[in-house]
């Protein structure tokens, strides 16, 4: 699976803060990365 990671997900991984819902979402995204590939937008 391929998907795009935005800054909000990355910041949850880096700082471990946010609402419980945001942290669960970020953790689930990280779990998906185990079997997939992510693209990060560059500005």
PDB file of N, CA, C, O and CB in Angstrom:
ATOM      1  N   UNK A   1       0.846  -1.169   0.000  1.00  0.00           N
ATOM      2  CA  UNK A   1       0.000   0.000   0.000  1.00  0.00           C
ATOM      3  C   UNK A   1       0.897   1.239   0.000  1.00  0.00           C
ATOM      4  O   UNK A   1       1.943   1.251   0.648  1.00  0.00           O
ATOM      5  CB  UNK A   1      -0.965  -0.006   1.221  1.00  0.00           C
ATOM      6  N   UNK A   2       0.492   2.262  -0.716  1.00  0.00           N
ATOM      7  CA  UNK A   2       1.189   3.549  -0.748  1.00  0.00           C
ATOM      8  C   UNK A   2       0.271   4.633  -0.213  1.00  0.00           C
ATOM      9  O   UNK A   2      -0.930   4.634  -0.486  1.00  0.00           O
ATOM     10  CB  UNK A   2       1.661   3.894  -2.184  1.00  0.00           C
ATOM     11  N   UNK A   3       0.832   5.542   0.538  1.00  0.00           N
ATOM     12  CA  UNK A   3       0.055   6.684   0.972  1.00  0.00           C
ATOM     13  C   UNK A   3       0.956   7.860   1.272  1.00  0.00           C
ATOM     14  O   UNK A   3       2.177   7.724   1.344  1.00  0.00           O
ATOM     15  CB  UNK A   3      -0.777   6.333   2.188  1.00  0.00           C
ATOM     16  N   UNK A   4       0.337   9.023   1.449  1.00  0.00           N
ATOM     17  CA  UNK A   4       1.071  10.264   1.715  1.00  0.00           C
ATOM     18  C   UNK A   4       0.918  10.606   3.190  1.00  0.00           C
ATOM     19  O   UNK A   4      -0.190  10.598   3.726  1.00  0.00           O
ATOM     20  CB  UNK A   4       0.556  11.439   0.813  1.00  0.00           C
ATOM     21  N   UNK A   5       2.024  10.902   3.836  1.00  0.00           N
ATOM     22  CA  UNK A   5       2.014  11.295   5.242  1.00  0.00           C
ATOM     23  C   UNK A   5       2.085  12.812   5.307  1.00  0.00           C
ATOM     24  O   UNK A   5       2.961  13.423   4.695  1.00  0.00           O
ATOM     25  CB  UNK A   5       3.199  10.639   6.032  1.00  0.00           C
ATOM     26  N   UNK A   6       1.176  13.412   6.037  1.00  0.00           N
ATOM     27  CA  UNK A   6       1.250  14.865   6.192  1.00  0.00           C
ATOM     28  C   UNK A   6       1.917  15.214   7.522  1.00  0.00           C
ATOM     29  O   UNK A   6       2.209  14.342   8.341  1.00  0.00           O
ATOM     30  CB  UNK A   6      -0.162  15.498   6.110  1.00  0.00           C
ATOM     31  N   UNK A   7       2.141  16.475   7.705  1.00  0.00           N
ATOM     32  CA  UNK A   7       2.864  16.968   8.878  1.00  0.00           C
ATOM     33  C   UNK A   7       2.184  16.600  10.192  1.00  0.00           C
ATOM     34  O   UNK A   7       2.864  16.324  11.180  1.00  0.00           O
ATOM     35  CB  UNK A   7       3.014  18.467   8.792  1.00  0.00           C
ATOM     36  N   UNK A   8       0.867  16.592  10.218  1.00  0.00           N
ATOM     37  CA  UNK A   8       0.173  16.313  11.481  1.00  0.00           C
ATOM     38  C   UNK A   8       0.474  14.904  11.987  1.00  0.00           C
ATOM     39  O   UNK A   8       0.607  14.697  13.193  1.00  0.00           O
ATOM     40  CB  UNK A   8      -1.339  16.490  11.306  1.00  0.00           C
ATOM     41  N   UNK A   9       0.583  13.945  11.089  1.00  0.00           N
ATOM     42  CA  UNK A   9       0.907  12.575  11.504  1.00  0.00           C
ATOM     43  C   UNK A   9       2.359  12.500  11.973  1.00  0.00           C
ATOM     44  O   UNK A   9       2.656  11.925  13.020  1.00  0.00           O
ATOM     45  CB  UNK A   9       0.661  11.574  10.341  1.00  0.00           C
ATOM     46  N   UNK A  10       3.238  13.076  11.200  1.00  0.00           N
ATOM     47  CA  UNK A  10       4.661  13.047  11.554  1.00  0.00           C
ATOM     48  C   UNK A  10       4.913  13.696  12.920  1.00  0.00           C
ATOM     49  O   UNK A  10       5.687  13.172  13.721  1.00  0.00           O
ATOM     50  CB  UNK A  10       5.490  13.760  10.472  1.00  0.00           C
ATOM     51  N   UNK A  11       4.271  14.819  13.184  1.00  0.00           N
ATOM     52  CA  UNK A  11       4.466  15.512  14.466  1.00  0.00           C
ATOM     53  C   UNK A  11       3.979  14.670  15.642  1.00  0.00           C
ATOM     54  O   UNK A  11       4.545  14.748  16.732  1.00  0.00           O
ATOM     55  CB  UNK A  11       3.734  16.859  14.457  1.00  0.00           C
ATOM     56  N   UNK A  12       2.938  13.868  15.436  1.00  0.00           N
ATOM     57  CA  UNK A  12       2.474  12.971  16.509  1.00  0.00           C
ATOM     58  C   UNK A  12       3.557  11.950  16.817  1.00  0.00           C
ATOM     59  O   UNK A  12       3.788  11.627  17.982  1.00  0.00           O
ATOM     60  CB  UNK A  12       1.148  12.253  16.109  1.00  0.00           C
ATOM     61  N   UNK A  13       4.230  11.432  15.776  1.00  0.00           N
ATOM     62  CA  UNK A  13       5.305  10.468  16.007  1.00  0.00           C
ATOM     63  C   UNK A  13       6.464  11.134  16.719  1.00  0.00           C
ATOM     64  O   UNK A  13       7.046  10.557  17.638  1.00  0.00           O
ATOM     65  CB  UNK A  13       5.777   9.849  14.685  1.00  0.00           C
ATOM     66  N   UNK A  14       6.803  12.336  16.306  1.00  0.00           N
ATOM     67  CA  UNK A  14       7.971  13.023  16.841  1.00  0.00           C
ATOM     68  C   UNK A  14       7.775  13.465  18.288  1.00  0.00           C
ATOM     69  O   UNK A  14       8.631  13.224  19.139  1.00  0.00           O
ATOM     70  CB  UNK A  14       8.298  14.222  15.982  1.00  0.00           C
ATOM     71  N   UNK A  15       6.642  14.111  18.561  1.00  0.00           N
ATOM     72  CA  UNK A  15       6.420  14.683  19.895  1.00  0.00           C
ATOM     73  C   UNK A  15       5.521  13.846  20.795  1.00  0.00           C
ATOM     74  O   UNK A  15       5.549  14.017  22.014  1.00  0.00           O
ATOM     75  CB  UNK A  15       5.828  16.044  19.759  1.00  0.00           C
ATOM     76  N   UNK A  16       4.731  12.950  20.231  1.00  0.00           N
ATOM     77  CA  UNK A  16       3.853  12.109  21.034  1.00  0.00           C
ATOM     78  C   UNK A  16       2.755  12.874  21.746  1.00  0.00           C
ATOM     79  O   UNK A  16       2.251  12.431  22.778  1.00  0.00           O
ATOM     80  CB  UNK A  16       4.655  11.367  22.036  1.00  0.00           C
ATOM     81  N   UNK A  17       2.378  14.038  21.190  1.00  0.00           N
ATOM     82  CA  UNK A  17       1.307  14.803  21.821  1.00  0.00           C
ATOM     83  C   UNK A  17       0.098  14.857  20.897  1.00  0.00           C
ATOM     84  O   UNK A  17       0.124  14.317  19.791  1.00  0.00           O
ATOM     85  CB  UNK A  17       1.783  16.230  22.174  1.00  0.00           C
ATOM     86  N   UNK A  18      -0.944  15.503  21.353  1.00  0.00           N
ATOM     87  CA  UNK A  18      -2.180  15.605  20.589  1.00  0.00           C
ATOM     88  C   UNK A  18      -3.304  14.933  21.338  1.00  0.00           C
ATOM     89  O   UNK A  18      -3.119  14.426  22.444  1.00  0.00           O
ATOM     90  CB  UNK A  18      -2.019  14.986  19.199  1.00  0.00           C
ATOM     91  N   UNK A  19      -4.463  14.934  20.726  1.00  0.00           N
ATOM     92  CA  UNK A  19      -5.615  14.293  21.343  1.00  0.00           C
ATOM     93  C   UNK A  19      -5.447  12.778  21.277  1.00  0.00           C
ATOM     94  O   UNK A  19      -4.695  12.271  20.444  1.00  0.00           O
ATOM     95  CB  UNK A  19      -6.928  14.731  20.649  1.00  0.00           C
ATOM     96  N   UNK A  20      -6.129  12.071  22.134  1.00  0.00           N
ATOM     97  CA  UNK A  20      -6.037  10.604  22.073  1.00  0.00           C
ATOM     98  C   UNK A  20      -6.409  10.067  20.684  1.00  0.00           C
ATOM     99  O   UNK A  20      -5.802   9.112  20.200  1.00  0.00           O
ATOM    100  CB  UNK A  20      -6.952   9.973  23.136  1.00  0.00           C
ATOM    101  N   UNK A  21      -7.384  10.672  20.066  1.00  0.00           N
ATOM    102  CA  UNK A  21      -7.805  10.248  18.725  1.00  0.00           C
ATOM    103  C   UNK A  21      -6.680  10.456  17.704  1.00  0.00           C
ATOM    104  O   UNK A  21      -6.432   9.588  16.866  1.00  0.00           O
ATOM    105  CB  UNK A  21      -9.068  11.024  18.288  1.00  0.00           C
ATOM    106  N   UNK A  22      -5.999  11.608  17.775  1.00  0.00           N
ATOM    107  CA  UNK A  22      -4.875  11.879  16.874  1.00  0.00           C
ATOM    108  C   UNK A  22      -3.744  10.885  17.078  1.00  0.00           C
ATOM    109  O   UNK A  22      -3.143  10.424  16.108  1.00  0.00           O
ATOM    110  CB  UNK A  22      -4.359  13.298  17.082  1.00  0.00           C
ATOM    111  N   UNK A  23      -3.449  10.551  18.316  1.00  0.00           N
ATOM    112  CA  UNK A  23      -2.372   9.607  18.614  1.00  0.00           C
ATOM    113  C   UNK A  23      -2.701   8.203  18.103  1.00  0.00           C
ATOM    114  O   UNK A  23      -1.819   7.503  17.605  1.00  0.00           O
ATOM    115  CB  UNK A  23      -2.108   9.567  20.121  1.00  0.00           C
ATOM    116  N   UNK A  24      -3.943   7.798  18.224  1.00  0.00           N
ATOM    117  CA  UNK A  24      -4.360   6.489  17.712  1.00  0.00           C
ATOM    118  C   UNK A  24      -4.225   6.456  16.194  1.00  0.00           C
ATOM    119  O   UNK A  24      -3.748   5.473  15.627  1.00  0.00           O
ATOM    120  CB  UNK A  24      -5.819   6.172  18.132  1.00  0.00           C
ATOM    121  N   UNK A  25      -4.647   7.532  15.543  1.00  0.00           N
ATOM    122  CA  UNK A  25      -4.543   7.617  14.082  1.00  0.00           C
ATOM    123  C   UNK A  25      -3.083   7.521  13.643  1.00  0.00           C
ATOM    124  O   UNK A  25      -2.762   6.780  12.713  1.00  0.00           O
ATOM    125  CB  UNK A  25      -5.170   8.933  13.568  1.00  0.00           C
ATOM    126  N   UNK A  26      -2.204   8.261  14.301  1.00  0.00           N
ATOM    127  CA  UNK A  26      -0.786   8.261  13.947  1.00  0.00           C
ATOM    128  C   UNK A  26      -0.155   6.890  14.197  1.00  0.00           C
ATOM    129  O   UNK A  26       0.670   6.431  13.407  1.00  0.00           O
ATOM    130  CB  UNK A  26      -0.039   9.339  14.743  1.00  0.00           C
ATOM    131  N   UNK A  27      -0.531   6.255  15.265  1.00  0.00           N
ATOM    132  CA  UNK A  27      -0.020   4.921  15.570  1.00  0.00           C
ATOM    133  C   UNK A  27      -0.480   3.912  14.522  1.00  0.00           C
ATOM    134  O   UNK A  27       0.297   3.058  14.094  1.00  0.00           O
ATOM    135  CB  UNK A  27      -0.475   4.478  16.968  1.00  0.00           C
ATOM    136  N   UNK A  28      -1.731   4.009  14.115  1.00  0.00           N
ATOM    137  CA  UNK A  28      -2.245   3.113  13.081  1.00  0.00           C
ATOM    138  C   UNK A  28      -1.528   3.344  11.755  1.00  0.00           C
ATOM    139  O   UNK A  28      -1.231   2.390  11.036  1.00  0.00           O
ATOM    140  CB  UNK A  28      -3.758   3.308  12.905  1.00  0.00           C
ATOM    141  N   UNK A  29      -1.249   4.600  11.428  1.00  0.00           N
ATOM    142  CA  UNK A  29      -0.517   4.908  10.198  1.00  0.00           C
ATOM    143  C   UNK A  29       0.880   4.284  10.249  1.00  0.00           C
ATOM    144  O   UNK A  29       1.362   3.755   9.247  1.00  0.00           O
ATOM    145  CB  UNK A  29      -0.418   6.444   9.988  1.00  0.00           C
ATOM    146  N   UNK A  30       1.513   4.344  11.388  1.00  0.00           N
ATOM    147  CA  UNK A  30       2.841   3.748  11.544  1.00  0.00           C
ATOM    148  C   UNK A  30       2.779   2.228  11.379  1.00  0.00           C
ATOM    149  O   UNK A  30       3.680   1.631  10.790  1.00  0.00           O
ATOM    150  CB  UNK A  30       3.434   4.110  12.920  1.00  0.00           C
ATOM    151  N   UNK A  31       1.741   1.614  11.886  1.00  0.00           N
ATOM    152  CA  UNK A  31       1.573   0.167  11.729  1.00  0.00           C
ATOM    153  C   UNK A  31       1.424  -0.215  10.257  1.00  0.00           C
ATOM    154  O   UNK A  31       1.949  -1.242   9.827  1.00  0.00           O
ATOM    155  CB  UNK A  31       0.353  -0.318  12.523  1.00  0.00           C
ATOM    156  N   UNK A  32       0.711   0.604   9.486  1.00  0.00           N
ATOM    157  CA  UNK A  32       0.521   0.339   8.065  1.00  0.00           C
ATOM    158  C   UNK A  32       1.852   0.422   7.320  1.00  0.00           C
ATOM    159  O   UNK A  32       2.064  -0.295   6.342  1.00  0.00           O
ATOM    160  CB  UNK A  32      -0.489   1.329   7.465  1.00  0.00           C
ATOM    161  N   UNK A  33       2.741   1.291   7.778  1.00  0.00           N
ATOM    162  CA  UNK A  33       4.040   1.451   7.122  1.00  0.00           C
ATOM    163  C   UNK A  33       4.901   0.189   7.173  1.00  0.00           C
ATOM    164  O   UNK A  33       5.813   0.028   6.363  1.00  0.00           O
ATOM    165  CB  UNK A  33       4.789   2.593   7.757  1.00  0.00           C
ATOM    166  N   UNK A  34       4.620  -0.682   8.099  1.00  0.00           N
ATOM    167  CA  UNK A  34       5.402  -1.907   8.211  1.00  0.00           C
ATOM    168  C   UNK A  34       5.314  -2.738   6.934  1.00  0.00           C
ATOM    169  O   UNK A  34       6.262  -3.436   6.573  1.00  0.00           O
ATOM    170  CB  UNK A  34       4.927  -2.730   9.407  1.00  0.00           C
ATOM    171  N   UNK A  35       4.172  -2.660   6.253  1.00  0.00           N
ATOM    172  CA  UNK A  35       3.957  -3.455   5.037  1.00  0.00           C
ATOM    173  C   UNK A  35       3.751  -2.579   3.805  1.00  0.00           C
ATOM    174  O   UNK A  35       3.340  -3.081   2.759  1.00  0.00           O
ATOM    175  CB  UNK A  35       2.757  -4.371   5.218  1.00  0.00           C
ATOM    176  N   UNK A  36       4.026  -1.291   3.910  1.00  0.00           N
ATOM    177  CA  UNK A  36       3.751  -0.415   2.785  1.00  0.00           C
ATOM    178  C   UNK A  36       4.865   0.564   2.520  1.00  0.00           C
ATOM    179  O   UNK A  36       6.007   0.375   2.938  1.00  0.00           O
ATOM    180  CB  UNK A  36       2.488   0.326   3.015  1.00  0.00           C
ATOM    181  N   UNK A  37       4.503   1.612   1.814  1.00  0.00           N
ATOM    182  CA  UNK A  37       5.454   2.634   1.429  1.00  0.00           C
ATOM    183  C   UNK A  37       4.770   3.994   1.549  1.00  0.00           C
ATOM    184  O   UNK A  37       3.607   4.146   1.176  1.00  0.00           O
ATOM    185  CB  UNK A  37       5.987   2.393  -0.016  1.00  0.00           C
ATOM    186  N   UNK A  38       5.487   4.961   2.061  1.00  0.00           N
ATOM    187  CA  UNK A  38       4.916   6.293   2.226  1.00  0.00           C
ATOM    188  C   UNK A  38       5.680   7.325   1.416  1.00  0.00           C
ATOM    189  O   UNK A  38       6.888   7.204   1.215  1.00  0.00           O
ATOM    190  CB  UNK A  38       4.906   6.688   3.693  1.00  0.00           C
ATOM    191  N   UNK A  39       4.976   8.321   0.962  1.00  0.00           N
ATOM    192  CA  UNK A  39       5.572   9.469   0.281  1.00  0.00           C
ATOM    193  C   UNK A  39       5.356  10.685   1.165  1.00  0.00           C
ATOM    194  O   UNK A  39       4.290  10.857   1.755  1.00  0.00           O
ATOM    195  CB  UNK A  39       4.953   9.686  -1.152  1.00  0.00           C
ATOM    196  N   UNK A  40       6.359  11.510   1.249  1.00  0.00           N
ATOM    197  CA  UNK A  40       6.257  12.736   2.041  1.00  0.00           C
ATOM    198  C   UNK A  40       6.371  13.923   1.109  1.00  0.00           C
ATOM    199  O   UNK A  40       7.358  14.041   0.384  1.00  0.00           O
ATOM    200  CB  UNK A  40       7.352  12.794   3.145  1.00  0.00           C
ATOM    201  N   UNK A  41       5.361  14.826   1.111  1.00  0.00           N
ATOM    202  CA  UNK A  41       5.422  15.973   0.218  1.00  0.00           C
ATOM    203  C   UNK A  41       6.581  16.905   0.563  1.00  0.00           C
ATOM    204  O   UNK A  41       6.904  17.100   1.735  1.00  0.00           O
ATOM    205  CB  UNK A  41       4.112  16.736   0.265  1.00  0.00           C
ATOM    206  N   UNK A  42       7.189  17.467  -0.446  1.00  0.00           N
ATOM    207  CA  UNK A  42       8.288  18.410  -0.268  1.00  0.00           C
ATOM    208  C   UNK A  42       7.832  19.780  -0.765  1.00  0.00           C
ATOM    209  O   UNK A  42       7.229  19.906  -1.832  1.00  0.00           O
ATOM    210  CB  UNK A  42       9.575  17.934  -1.026  1.00  0.00           C
ATOM    211  N   UNK A  43       8.131  20.794   0.028  1.00  0.00           N
ATOM    212  CA  UNK A  43       7.750  22.150  -0.397  1.00  0.00           C
ATOM    213  C   UNK A  43       8.947  22.964  -0.741  1.00  0.00           C
ATOM    214  O   UNK A  43       8.814  24.129  -1.118  1.00  0.00           O
ATOM    215  CB  UNK A  43       6.956  22.852   0.676  1.00  0.00           C
TER     216      UNK A  43
END
